[in-house]
Amino acid sequence: VSKQDNLILSPADGKIIKISDFEDPKSGEKLKLISIFLSVFNVHVNRMPIDGKFIDVNYVKGEFLAAFDHKASDKNERMEISIETKFGIIKVKQIAGLVARRILCHAKVGEKMLAGGRLGFIRFGSRTDIILPASINLEIKLDQKVFGGETVIGEYGQ
């Protein structure tokens, strides 16, 4: 595995507003949640964080809380995208905000996409979450500005 293959890139331009560890309520797997707030001044394209194949794409109807509100991750309208990588499964959530009422998602189950590819778009202020295995070595910190398809969020260990 080359160094580049194990890097996880930011799925969006914005600011890191949350980094937390949690346990998946269904599987018990230990995971990391990284939340990126996209202000109205950020580019709202979402990008593929790592080479992979879409194994689940799920639209969830919901509220339109302000995207920086931590409850937005679970309460707001969103697309939940599960991606199978050579290292395991990660998830990306495209989350609508108070003003953002339109999510465009290019992910289709069974299709593959390379890291940095255009995953979709969210109109106006919004949020993008990335859910990773707890074993990921994070390269980012709270309040850091990140750029979609460029900033390294973390890497799979060797």
Secondary structure, 3 states (H helix, E strand, C coil): CCHHHHEEECCCCEEEEEEEEEECCCCCCEEEEEEEEECCCCCCEEECCCCEEEEEEEEECCECCCCCCCCHHHHECEEEEEEEECCEEEEEEEECCCCCCCEEECCCCCCEECCCCEEEEECCCEEEEEEEECCCEECCCCCCEECCCCCEEEECCC
